[in-house]
């Protein structure tokens, strides 16, 4: 049940974007800017990484996390602890 600060999550996302392939960059761009058309030259990794580092709200971090790290499950932002949580086990309830 990893938990990391928003700043750590943003930095992980930005570093992953800097290393992403062209197709992945298009998917990331579409997630970040759903109302805009993808630039004809394709999105630039360093521009997307800069946007991620400076402009994302916690809920946007969670949404982008699903795109960049699709293997992670149960991703959420804990406002009380100001931490991104992922891969937590789902609680199991005793049957009555």
C-alpha positions in Angstrom: 0.0 0.0 0.0 2.4 2.7 -1.2 1.7 6.3 -0.4 3.6 9.2 -1.8 3.3 13.0 -1.6 1.7 14.9 -4.4 5.1 16.3 -5.2 6.7 12.9 -5.4 3.8 11.6 -7.6 4.2 14.6 -9.9 7.9 14.0 -10.3 7.4 10.3 -11.0 4.8 11.2 -13.7 7.1 13.9 -15.2 10.1 11.6 -15.4 8.0 8.8 -17.0 6.6 11.3 -19.6 10.1 12.5 -20.4 10.9 8.9 -21.4 7.6 8.0 -23.1 7.3 6.9 -26.7 5.5 9.0 -29.3 2.3 7.0 -29.1 2.3 7.3 -25.3 2.9 11.0 -25.5 -0.2 11.4 -27.7 -2.3 9.5 -25.1 -0.9 11.6 -22.3 -1.5 14.8 -24.2 -5.1 13.8 -24.8 -5.6 13.0 -21.1 -4.2 16.4 -20.1 -5.9 18.5 -22.8 -9.1 16.6 -23.9 -10.6 19.7 -25.6 -7.5 20.4 -27.8 -6.3 18.7 -30.9 -2.9 17.0 -30.7 -0.3 19.2 -32.4 0.6 18.1 -35.9 4.2 17.7 -34.9 3.2 15.6 -31.9 3.4 16.6 -28.3 6.9 17.3 -26.9 7.9 15.3 -23.8 9.6 18.2 -22.1 6.6 20.5 -22.6 4.3 17.9 -21.1 6.7 17.2 -18.2 6.9 21.0 -17.5 3.1 21.2 -17.5 2.8 18.2 -15.1 5.4 19.7 -12.7 3.7 23.1 -12.6 0.0 22.8 -13.2 -1.7 19.6 -12.0 -4.3 19.4 -9.3 -4.5 16.2 -7.2 -7.5 14.8 -9.1 -5.6 15.3 -12.4 -2.6 13.5 -10.9 -4.8 10.5 -10.2 -6.3 10.6 -13.7 -2.9 10.8 -15.3 -1.5 8.1 -13.1 -3.9 5.7 -14.6 -2.6 6.5 -18.1 1.1 6.5 -17.3 1.2 3.6 -14.9 -1.7 1.4 -16.0 -0.6 -1.6 -13.9 -1.3 0.3 -10.7 -4.7 -0.3 -9.1 -6.8 1.4 -6.6 -5.2 4.8 -7.1 -6.6 7.7 -5.1 -5.6 10.9 -3.5 -6.0 11.1 0.3 -6.8 14.7 1.1 -6.3 14.3 4.8 -2.8 13.0 4.5 -2.1 14.9 1.2 -0.8 11.7 -0.3 -1.4 9.6 -3.5 -2.2 6.0 -2.6 -2.0 3.1 -5.0 -2.1 -0.6 -5.1 -3.9 -0.8 -1.8 -5.8 -3.9 -1.1 -9.6 -3.6 -1.2 -11.1 -4.1 2.2 -12.8 -7.4 2.7 -15.9 -7.5 4.8 -17.0 -10.4 6.8 -20.2 -11.9 5.6 -23.1 -11.8 8.1 
